[in-house]
């Protein structure tokens, strides 16, 4: 019985430390976003994600408090209290937090790609995750019901990996020919690290749950205790991980100072924007000049101040140099014609 209750108790302690780290990151991000006047969808999604994560953690703490504080007369009573099934409604905050975390990634990916096929694929994965997790919480089935929850977590894992890969691919494709490619190295790094944090926890839960379903373990064996310990610790870290992932990415984005591309005295441009958008238009009045394409990487349509960096193509500088040279040649020709006219007089 102690083998059952000890990992649960230590798991709550580990989750408490992780939630403390998550909360510190969250409030720093929210303050920076609020100061930079970007209070749109992303702002409220992060707040809702944190609220649901805290509620889920509070529910777990209340269950532990009931078992380890009020009904702690013996190991048997603690075991009985922890073994009693929780009301299905109490699973909704953790399910909602997972769905919001995946929705943020899907939304970023859609703003980048603007592809209906990609959007529909990711939304189908999100719906599958919601159906499986809600089915695991509310449906009372046979032994097969033990498989529904791990499949829901696996669907969330696939969504996270797919959306992160597409976002990173788009950044690489947009910036690979730019001199400012290095500006996005840290963004890519923290994006991958955040996705890895969420994915490792989700994959750990999926593997341990599927192993328990295929080969039920016994707590009186070393292998069984190890499997159960891993399962409990991964489950304890799931809530903080799905909140830290998107919040940590935002923290790295808003903490990065605006970058400036320095050229000639009149060609200094601030590399800014937080949404992923690609635009192309003709910035020259002379029809002979090439079109200038500006690729702006954004996470959302935000205030002009809230920035990560915009990538200007090398054609921009060349076109401006070409325009300056053309105007100089025209002035020189006009001067020569004036001199010739004066000499003829």
C-alpha positions in Angstrom: 0.0 0.0 0.0 2.9 2.3 0.7 4.2 1.5 -2.8 0.9 2.9 -4.1 0.6 6.0 -1.9 4.2 7.2 -1.8 4.6 8.0 -5.5 1.3 9.9 -5.4 2.4 12.0 -2.5 5.9 12.8 -3.9 4.3 13.4 -7.3 2.1 16.2 -5.8 5.3 17.8 -4.4 7.0 17.6 -7.7 4.0 19.1 -9.4 3.9 21.9 -6.9 7.5 22.9 -7.7 6.7 22.7 -11.4 3.6 24.8 -11.0 5.6 27.4 -9.1 8.0 27.7 -12.0 5.1 27.9 -14.5 3.4 30.6 -12.5 6.6 32.8 -12.4 7.1 32.5 -16.1 3.4 33.1 -16.7 3.2 36.4 -14.8 6.4 37.7 -16.4 4.9 37.0 -19.8 1.5 38.5 -19.0 3.1 41.7 -17.7 5.3 42.1 -20.8 2.4 41.4 -23.1 0.2 43.9 -21.2 2.8 46.6 -21.3 3.3 46.1 -25.1 -0.5 46.5 -25.6 -1.2 43.2 -27.2 -4.3 41.9 -25.4 -5.8 39.8 -28.1 -6.6 36.1 -28.5 -3.1 35.0 -27.5 -3.2 37.0 -24.3 -6.5 35.5 -23.1 -5.6 32.0 -24.2 -2.5 32.0 -22.0 -4.6 33.3 -19.0 -7.2 30.6 -19.5 -4.6 27.9 -19.9 -3.0 29.0 -16.6 -6.3 29.1 -14.7 -7.3 25.6 -15.9 -3.8 24.3 -14.9 -4.1 25.8 -11.4 -7.6 24.4 -11.0 -6.4 20.9 -12.0 -3.5 21.2 -9.5 -5.9 22.4 -6.8 -8.1 19.3 -7.3 -5.1 17.0 -7.0 -4.0 18.8 -3.9 -7.5 18.5 -2.3 -7.6 14.7 -3.0 -4.1 14.3 -1.5 -5.2 16.4 1.5 -8.2 14.3 2.1 -6.1 11.1 2.0 -2.9 12.1 3.8 -4.3 14.6 6.3 -7.9 13.6 7.2 -8.0 9.9 6.5 -4.5 8.9 7.4 -5.1 6.5 10.3 -3.5 3.7 8.4 -2.0 2.8 5.0 -5.2 1.0 4.2 -7.4 4.1 4.6 -5.0 6.2 2.6 -5.0 3.5 -0.1 -8.8 3.4 -0.1 -9.2 7.2 -0.3 -6.8 7.5 -3.2 -8.4 4.5 -5.0 -11.9 5.9 -5.0 -12.8 7.2 -8.4 -12.9 11.0 -8.9 -16.1 12.7 -10.2 -15.8 12.9 -14.0 -16.4 16.6 -14.0 -13.2 17.2 -12.1 -11.2 15.9 -15.1 -12.5 18.8 -17.2 -9.9 21.4 -16.2 -6.9 19.2 -17.2 -8.6 18.2 -20.4 -9.4 21.8 -21.2 -5.8 22.9 -20.5 -4.5 20.2 -22.9 -6.9 21.2 -25.6 -6.1 25.0 -25.3 -2.3 24.2 -25.4 -2.8 22.3 -28.6 -5.1 25.0 -30.0 -2.5 27.7 -29.5 0.0 25.6 -31.6 -2.7 25.0 -34.3 -3.5 28.7 -34.4 0.1 29.6 -34.8 0.5 27.1 -37.6 -2.6 28.4 -39.4 -1.5 32.0 -39.2 1.8 30.9 -40.8 0.6 28.6 -43.6 -3.0 29.8 -44.3 -3.6 26.3 -45.8 -7.0 24.8 -45.3 -5.7 21.2 -45.7 -3.2 21.7 -42.9 -5.8 23.4 -40.7 -8.3 20.6 -41.2 -5.8 17.9 -40.5 -4.7 19.5 -37.2 -8.3 20.3 -36.2 -9.2 16.7 -36.8 -6.4 15.6 -34.5 -7.6 18.1 -31.9 -11.2 16.8 -32.1 -9.9 13.2 -31.8 -8.0 14.2 -28.7 -11.1 15.9 -27.1 -13.3 12.9 -27.9 -10.9 10.3 -26.5 -10.1 12.3 -23.3 -13.8 13.1 -22.7 -14.7 9.5 -23.4 -12.1 8.3 -20.9 -13.5 10.7 -18.2 -17.2 10.1 -18.7 -17.7 6.7 -20.3 -17.8 3.6 -18.2 -16.8 0.7 -20.4 -15.0 -2.6 -20.0 -11.3 -3.2 -20.0 -11.0 -1.4 -23.3 -11.7 1.9 -21.5 -8.2 1.8 -20.1 -7.0 2.3 -23.6 -9.0 5.4 -24.4 -7.0 7.8 -22.2 -3.6 6.9 -23.5 -4.8 7.2 -27.1 -6.1 10.7 -26.3 -2.7 11.7 -24.9 -1.1 10.1 -28.0 -3.3 12.2 -30.3 -2.2 15.3 -28.4 1.4 14.3 -28.8 1.0 13.9 -32.6 -0.7 17.3 -32.8 2.2 19.0 -30.9 4.9 17.3 -33.0 3.1 18.1 -36.3 2.3 21.7 -35.5 5.8 22.4 -34.2 7.4 20.9 -37.2 5.3 22.9 -39.6 6.0 26.2 -37.7 9.7 25.5 -37.7 9.7 24.6 -41.4 7.9 27.8 -42.3 10.4 29.9 -40.4 13.3 28.1 -42.1 11.8 28.5 -45.6 11.1 32.2 -45.1 14.5 33.1 -43.6 16.9 30.8 -45.3 18.0 33.4 -48.0 18.0 36.3 -45.6 21.0 37.9 -43.8 18.8 38.1 -40.7 18.4 34.3 -40.4 20.4 34.3 -37.2 17.8 36.4 -35.5 15.4 33.5 -35.5 17.8 30.9 -34.2 16.8 31.5 -30.5 13.1 31.5 -31.5 13.5 28.1 -33.2 15.5 26.8 -30.3 13.0 27.6 -27.6 10.1 26.5 -29.9 11.7 23.0 -30.2 12.6 22.9 -26.6 9.1 23.7 -25.5 7.6 21.2 -27.8 10.1 18.6 -26.6 9.1 19.3 -23.0 5.4 18.7 -23.7 6.1 15.8 -26.0 8.4 13.9 -23.6 5.8 14.0 -20.9 2.9 13.0 -23.2 5.0 10.2 -24.7 6.0 9.0 -21.2 2.3 8.9 -20.1 1.3 7.1 -23.3 4.0 4.4 -23.1 3.5 3.6 -19.4 -0.3 3.5 -19.8 -0.1 1.2 -22.9 2.4 -1.0 -21.1 0.1 -1.2 -18.1 -2.8 -2.1 -20.4 -0.9 -4.8 -22.3 0.9 -6.3 -19.3 -0.6 -5.3 -16.0 2.2 -4.8 -13.4 2.3 -5.9 -9.8 3.5 -3.5 -7.2 5.3 -6.2 -5.3 7.8 -6.6 -8.1 10.7 -4.2 -9.0 9.5 -3.7 -12.6 6.0 -3.1 -11.5 7.0 -0.5 -8.9 9.3 1.3 -11.5 6.5 1.4 -14.1 4.0 2.7 -11.6 6.5 5.4 -10.3 7.2 6.6 -13.8 3.5 6.7 -14.6 2.7 8.8 -11.5 5.5 11.2 -12.0 4.7 11.7 -15.7 1.1 12.3 -14.8 2.1 14.8 -12.2 4.2 16.8 -14.7 1.6 16.8 -17.4 -0.3 19.8 -16.1 2.7 22.1 -15.7 4.3 20.9 -18.9 1.4 21.7 -21.2 1.3 25.2 -19.6 5.0 25.9 -19.6 5.4 24.9 -23.3 3.5 27.7 -25.0 4.2 30.2 -22.2 7.9 29.7 -22.4 7.9 30.2 -26.1 6.1 33.5 -25.6 8.5 34.6 -22.9 11.4 34.1 -25.2 9.7 36.0 -27.9 8.7 39.0 -25.8 12.0 39.1 -24.0 14.0 39.5 -27.3 14.8 43.2 -27.9 13.8 44.6 -31.3 16.5 44.0 -33.9 17.7 46.7 -36.4 19.1 46.1 -39.8 21.6 48.8 -40.5 22.3 49.9 -44.0 22.8 53.4 -45.5 21.8 56.3 -43.3 18.3 56.4 -44.7 17.9 52.6 -44.8 17.6 51.6 -41.1 14.6 49.4 -40.5 13.4 47.9 -37.2 12.9 44.2 -37.5 9.7 43.7 -35.7 6.3 41.9 -35.6 5.0 38.9 -33.7 2.7 37.3 -36.2 3.6 35.1 -39.0 2.5 36.8 -42.2 4.1 37.1 -45.7 3.3 40.1 -47.8 4.5 41.3 -51.2 4.0 44.6 -52.9 5.7 47.1 -55.1 7.4 49.8 -53.0 8.9 51.7 -55.9 7.4 54.5 -58.0 9.5 53.6 -61.0 7.9 50.8 -63.0 11.3 49.5 -64.1 12.3 48.6 -60.6 11.8 45.1 -59.3 9.0 44.3 -56.8 10.1 44.3 -53.2 8.8 41.4 -51.1 8.8 41.7 -47.4 8.4 38.5 -45.4 7.1 39.2 -41.9 7.1 36.4 -39.4 4.2 36.9 -36.9 2.5 34.9 -34.3 -0.7 37.0 -34.4 -2.0 40.3 -35.7 -0.8 42.4 -32.8 0.1 46.0 -32.0 3.0 47.4 -33.9 5.1 47.5 -30.8 4.8 43.8 -29.9 7.7 42.4 -32.0 9.9 39.6 -32.9 11.4 40.6 -36.2 10.6 41.0 -39.8 12.8 39.6 -42.5 13.4 41.8 -45.5 14.8 40.2 -48.6 18.1 41.2 -50.1 16.2 42.5 -53.1 15.1 45.5 -50.9 18.6 46.8 -50.5 19.5 46.2 -54.1 16.3 47.9 -55.3 17.1 51.0 -53.2 20.6 51.1 -54.4 19.4 50.8 -58.0 16.9 53.6 -57.4 19.5 55.8 -56.0 21.9 55.1 -58.9 19.2 55.8 -61.4 18.3 59.1 -59.8 22.0 60.1 -59.7 22.5 59.2 -63.4 19.4 61.3 -64.3 20.8 64.3 -62.4 24.2 63.9 -64.1 22.6 63.8 -67.5 20.5 66.9 -66.7 23.7 68.7 -65.6 25.6 67.8 -68.8 22.7 68.9 -71.0 22.6 72.2 -69.1 26.3 72.7 -69.6 26.1 71.9 -73.3 23.2 74.4 -73.6 25.2 77.1 -71.9 28.2 76.5 -74.1 26.1 76.7 -77.3 24.8 80.0 -76.2 
